[in-house]
Each structure stands twice: as structure tokens, then as C-alpha cells.
Amino acid sequence: NPPDVIKPIPCARKECWIEPILPKQKGLEIIGNALQSQYERLHSKVKYKQCLDPTVDDLRRICVNLRKSIKNERLLFHYNGHGVPRPTKNGEI
């Protein structure tokens, strides 16, 4: 949760129907793969790019490259940020 948000009790814990009790890196991979498989069930011909726990510079670089490569196509950006500030009013991360 963002640092300025107080988590309600009770609250949801599972992510992609997986209990996040695994070691951090292994949990990221398992949850990322589960989320991708859920999206693949909806639309199998779409390209997917996982970016698990990126730095700010990595995320910026990936977003710029995606914008260049898709040109006039659509892009679904699934951002699941834990412990990061909320996006700005313009939707900027």
C-alpha cells in the first residue's frame, strides 16, 4: 500500500489467488506468471512483457520503449505498486 494509506482490517491478502507468503523474488515470479496466464486466457494473441520489481529508471526506459514500439496500437499497462506513492492526478507514476 502507499505510505499515506492506512490498511483496513480485515483486508484482502491474496494476489492472483495466491497467498503472498513466499520469499520475495519467488513470490514475484509466481504471481507475475499467474497474472500473465489470467490475461492470456482473455486474449491469447497479445504480447506480454513482465517487469517485476523494476527500478524507477528501468520502468521509465521500458515505458518509453513500449510507446515507441506500439505506435498507434493499444497498450494495457497493469501496474501493481506496493509501498509506492500514488500516481499523480494526471496518472503519472
Summary of the structure (lengths in Angstrom):
residues: 93
radius of gyration: 15.0
end to end distance: 14.4
largest distance: 43.7
contacts: 151
relative contact order: 0.15
helix: 37%
strand: 2%
